[in-house]
Amino acid sequence: IKKCMCAAVSNYAHACAARGIILQGWMNSEPCDTIWKCPGNMKYSYGVTTCGSSCRSLSEQNNICQGSFTPVDGCICSEGTYLKGDSCVQADQCPCYYGNQVIEPSAVFHKDGAK
């Protein structure tokens, strides 16, 4: 029942945020405090889109991100950091992506005989 109540409060807070009224602190209070904890160094936001700042987004453009989506509430990385796994890191700590290959920072990648 806690999850249902917190989901209802979340929807109400999101509707208020869409009208410029930010309800702060509700996710840090009982009983939602254990449900809405953001992992690691992430922060809570009312404007999460499907195209957040991830390490992969630095290497590959996602065509889905060209459309417009209704923002939802949830956990995001702070400005200037990017999601890598379940934590936020600086851009220089992000791997590069080439197709399905993950190239870690400082690794050398060869494509068609060139570095």
C-alpha positions, 0 to 999 in steps of 0.5 A: 500500500505504501507504493500506491500511496507514494505513486499517488503523491508522486503524480500529484507532485508532478502535476504541481511541478508542471504548473510551476509549483515544486513540492519539495521534501515529500519523497524524503518523508515516511513512508516514501523515503525508503521507496524514492531513494536515488542510488549513489550520487544521483538526484531526484528530478521532476523533469526526467526524459527518456534521453537523459545524460548517459555515457552512451549518449556521448558516443551515440545519438539516439534517434528516439531522442529527436521526438518530444516526450512528457517528462516524468519524475525520477533520479538523474545525474547532476549537470556535467555528469553522466550515467555509467551503470548505476552511478554518475561520473565525469565525462572523462570517466565514461567509456566510448561506445562503437556499436555493441563494443564498449571501449574503456577510457585510455584503451586503444581501438582499431577500426579498419586497421586504423587507431 
